[in-house]
Amino acid sequence: MNTVYGKINPMNAITQEMVTSLSDKVIEIPADIPHGDMPGDKIEIGESHIAKAKTIFPLLLKELSKVTAANPFGRAVITVCGGSGVGKSEIASLLSYMLEQSGIGSYTMSGDNYPHRIPMYNDAERLHTFRQCGIRGMVDGGAMNEENYKIVKAFQEQNDDANAEHVKEYPWFASYLDAGKKGLDAYLGTPNETDFAEVDTILAAFKNGADKLWLKRMGRDETTLWYDEVDMSKKQVLIIEWTHGNTDCMNEVDIPILLNSTPQETLEHRRSRARDGKVDSPFTMMVLELEQNKLVAQAHKAKIIVSKQGEIISYDEFKKLMNI
């Protein structure tokens, strides 16, 4: 797909003088601000999101001054990444709004538009991958027989086959669980699941001065999948809000911002927001655990790390917090 329609004149880099003046600028946040480009995406901005964005903003300006000075077009790509419920969409939208109000053109892009499959098919592929690899693991581990298969099949029918508690009663079940988890890990957040190459191409085009880009829109069914032509002629910063925004599968990200949340904080958040008081399924918990592991492994590349409490922390402080 041709994502580039020409070049624009280079924009001025963000200078240290601008950083100093903008860091002290008071920016009022209205109730309704523009947000990312994920179809049907709804965000609810609270005081904690605003406080975090205001804490990040001065540091972000400093990082932008370095990046835009080095880019021939005075442009930069930022990602806001983190686990479930950490406020990626809200804080990315706030940062983009604050940049716009400071005279720095910004666009917020959702990475969730770029899996190879629409959500329901991707969810199905995740589960299929886990189960297929789990069954193969039983074969390789010498645990496959008619009796054991019936037990696994019953767990599958109950959507409980990712539950590690079963190993206590059936030690052989570890061969299914471990192999399934390993196979799922090789799918989640990799090019098997997501078209990182397309995203990186878009980011490179933006940084090389494209004045228009074709950006993907992915809803929840096959009839809500299309591309919009987006005007970038007055945009200096592209912000991507995405769990996988700090992945090694992309090369064009300049400033990764990690919104951190410990596994305990994530679990507590999801429990507090669970409808009907229901907790996540064992499979969903496994997905969240694997995604968390990837975020931790990539954290050393983040330019800015923010704790759940809204404090800027160093990578060493992050490691201590995460017990690594």
PyMOL commands that set and color helices and strands:
alter all, ss='L'
color gray80, all
select helices_A, chain A and resi 16-23+47-70+88-101+111-113+119-140+146-157+166-169+173-185+196-207+263-273+275-277+282-301+315-321
alter helices_A, ss='H'
color red, helices_A
select strands_A, chain A and resi 76-82+106-110+212-218+225-231+237-241+255-259+304-306+312-313
alter strands_A, ss='S'
color yellow, strands_A
deselect
rebuild
show_as cartoon
